[in-house]
Each structure stands twice: as structure tokens, then as C-alpha cells.
Amino acid sequence: VRTAATELLGVDFPLVAFSHCRDVVAAVTNAGGFGVLGAAAMSAEQLEVELAWIDRHVGGRPYGVDLLVPERVADASGTTSASALAATIPAAHRRFAAELLAAHGVSTEGELIHLGGARMGSAANNADLLDVAFDHPIRLIANALGPPPEPLLRRARASGVAVGALVGTRRHAERQLAAGVDLIVAQGGEAGGHTGEVATMVLVPEVVAAVGGAVPVLAAGGIVTGRQMAAAMALGADGVWTGSVWLLTEEAETAPATKAKFVAAGSSDTVRSRSRTGKPARQLRSAWTDAWDAETSPGPLPMPLQSMLAEPALRRVDQAAAASTGRAGELATYFVGQGVGLLGAVRPARRVVSEIMEDFADALARLAALGEDRPAP
Ligand SMILES: Cc1cc2nc3c(=O)[nH]c(=O)nc-3n(C[C@H](O)[C@H](O)[C@H](O)COP(=O)(O)O)c2cc1C
């Protein structure tokens, strides 16, 4: 398959996999797609370890890194210390989280705030992450939640690295284009993680028209099969950007109890909620999201404070759910899109790539047969 995206990314097949798991990134890159490592919550030291590992496993094939550079965070400068930020988390919110855990039989002993959560979206951490990323042979640096800052663009240009941006509306796409990005990911509201509300089916042709061929456009949100990839490309996309489908791979970081919940979940079982990061993010609906979204909740805090409170709590939930403690399983959740309803069993990442390739080819053949005088295969 040849498109503007395969040219830009240097791949044979325009399938991009966003994952926090280096094994998934390497598996997809090695299978002819393009892996992107989600680094937003990592420290610079962690990112160095992950990228060095990827370099050793992809034999020079192309991959990318994704950061979260939001326009608005609780500490816009990124210079406030994590403990000073933690001190601003109100007692009512800490109590609410602790009571929720206790009510489901999850331990509330010890520290309930994760200082590392302050990294999420912080300008200081992003600067450190960029230093590390540019020291590796990355082909793409992607960014969600706002236009990339000027220094990032300058540095990417100087290093020959493409800059990508995730957008959820036509207006955001126009702003990103004006900022000078090289790749736009039109991410519909079905997607896992931070999303807008416009569905992929509507957003992709809107963004493709707005971009007018100036840069490649990838479609994202709800795409977990090759036939959906073919549909996205029929809408004008140059390829697809996927996230949720990799969460049910053998390699993924998804907690075991959550994997089981994903296998059983339908497409109506996700919710766009602020309960994990403070910004609307699609995830599996659970007792955690229900409680924070209820009227009795103190309301989620702004990024990164909600992550500092939610991540350690949900990590305890994952551990307790794995040990079948109390009703921890009811709270268990993770970011995932509506496509979860199309996922079946857990598979190796490599097999997911080959099945998407085969399903894509079948879909093209089926469509081609519509215009011919013979029965569809
Ligand atoms: C677990 C998870 C975490 C995500 N975290 C980020 C992130 O840190 N940065 C980002 O740009 N996108 C993030 N996303 C969104 C993905 O990049 C991608 O756009 C989305 O998963 C596509 O929709 P899909 O989940 O339906 O495939 C995340 C998605 C998931 C499922």
C-alpha cells in the first residue's frame, strides 16, 4: 500500500499503533506498520531505557514517540514541585477516593498520592522527554491536546523528524496545520483515551477536506479491524492510527482483570469521563467512573491533580482485582474505545497486524467486486 503516510513514515503498510508497551511498538514496526510509544507519563530515565530497548529490537525500522502537551494544566509552567502540587489536592477528594476503595475492599493504607503523576503534561518533564527522544532515531514525534510548541517544531525540523498531532475537530486540524505539523491524526470520539465528541465517520472526511492534501491524514477512533481501515481510507484518510486494539494483545500492559473485562465488554460499555486524568477521556465504564461522575462526587480535579490521585488508587484496584480481593473488580477500568466491543480474544501483537492486513485486503477485494460482473469473494 502506498500513500502519503507510508512515504512520510517510511513503512509498507499505513497502520500506526499507539502503545505504552515497547513490545507492541517493536512488533508492529517489525511487521511493516509503525509503532508509536506513548511516553507522556514516563520520566526521562524510563524513556531512555524503553527507546534503547526498541532500537535494539527493530533493526533500524521506523518508529515514533508520543507526548501530551496540553494547552492547560494545573501548573502551566511545569515548574511547581510535585509535592507542592500534591498539597493542593483537597481533603474532600482524598477522602472520596479512599472511601471508594474501602467500600470495595481495597486497602487504603499508606500514601494515596502518586507524585510521579505530576509529570503528566508538565512542561519541564516534556522538555526532558524531548531531549531523550531526539537522541534516538525516531521518525515521528506526536502530540495530543494542543498545537506543538515552537521549540519542538524547530528541533524536529533540524533533526528531520516529522511532527504529528491528534485532533478531534475540523477547527483543531486547521490550527495544527497553521502551526506547521507534518501529519494530522483525525481522532473520533469513539477512541480510547482523551477524545472529543465528533464521530470518526464524520470527522475524517471533514478533516481530509480541511487539510486539502497539504499533509497526510490518519484516521483514528474505533478502528480495530482491516475492514474499518479500508473504510477509513475510503473516507480519504492516508492510513490509520490505532490504540485500543493493542490493549488486548499478549504483550500489552493491561492488568489481567481488566483484560478479562475488555474481552467481555460490548461497544456500549465505555464512557467519556474526567475521572482518571481530569480531562474527558474514554475508558471502560466501572464503579470508579460511575462514582466520580455521580452528583455526590466532589468532581474531578484539573490535570495533573486527578491523575496524581486516580493512578495510585487504580493501581491498588488492579492488584486487588488480580487477587480477587473484595469487590475490587467492579472498580477496575482502563482507557479503551468503543471498538472494545469488536475485540474478542487476547492475541499476539504480530498476529493482530497480519489479521488487519488480511481483513483490509479482503475488504478491498469485496469493494472492487461490487463494480465487476462476478460474485463477491
Ligand atoms: C490506553 C490508552 C492511552 C492513550 N494515551 C494517549 C496519550 O498519552 N497520548 C495520545 O496522544 N493519545 C493517547 N491515546 C489515544 C491513542 O493515541 C489513539 O488516538 C486512540 O487509541 C485511537 O482510538 P482507538 O482507541 O479506538 O483505537 C491513548 C489511547 C489508549 C487506548
The ligand as an ORCA input file, in Angstrom:
! r2SCAN-3c Opt
* xyz 0 1
  C      -4.641      3.228     26.910
  C      -4.629      4.436     26.012
  C      -3.837      5.522     26.356
  C      -3.747      6.610     25.488
  N      -2.897      7.633     25.804
  C      -2.638      8.573     24.864
  C      -1.600      9.526     25.066
  O      -0.930      9.552     26.109
  N      -1.343     10.402     24.073
  C      -2.044     10.385     22.900
  O      -1.741     11.169     22.005
  N      -3.048      9.508     22.691
  C      -3.343      8.605     23.643
  N      -4.329      7.687     23.410
  C      -5.117      7.750     22.167
  C      -4.430      6.962     21.046
  O      -3.285      7.660     20.607
  C      -5.353      6.774     19.846
  O      -5.634      8.009     19.234
  C      -6.657      6.088     20.161
  O      -6.425      4.970     20.953
  C      -7.361      5.696     18.851
  O      -8.632      5.174     19.070
  P      -8.896      3.627     19.435
  O      -8.545      3.509     20.873
  O     -10.338      3.450     19.183
  O      -8.017      2.810     18.551
  C      -4.487      6.622     24.284
  C      -5.317      5.545     23.982
  C      -5.406      4.450     24.826
  C      -6.311      3.311     24.447
*
